[in-house]
Amino acid sequence: MFTTVASAASLIEAGQLRALAVTSPERSPAFPQLPTVAEAGVPGYAAESWYGLFAPAGTPVEIIDRLNKSAATVVQSEAFRKLGVNEGLVMVALPPAELDRYVRGEEERWRKVIEDAGIKAE
């Protein structure tokens, strides 16, 4: 099964579930002993959940910059980092242009997976 670290951690620690690998490109700080799927034999494999902070198109650049700086301050705080580790998350704060590139790259990557698999909406 594919699930989050937060939902599986107690089951793994209790020996009720055996973790095989993590789907992120890097090992999880919550389970550093687990290989990534790529390390376990599927080169290039990465599938991760992510969150972004978005604003309506046309929002003034000053507002975007202020929101980005505030979000980055929170994400980099010790309290937020601890929360992230407890939830199995790796928190990063990207500049808006980098987030845009990431989102576009993910869209392109998953579009190719859908097209290659012949998946159609029903």
Secondary structure, DSSP 8 states (H G I E B T S, - for coil): ----HHHHHHHHHTTSS----BSSSS--TTSTTS-BTTTTT-TT------------TT--HHHHHHHHHHHHHHHTSHHHHHHHHHHT-------HHHHHHHHHHHHHHHHHHHHHHT----
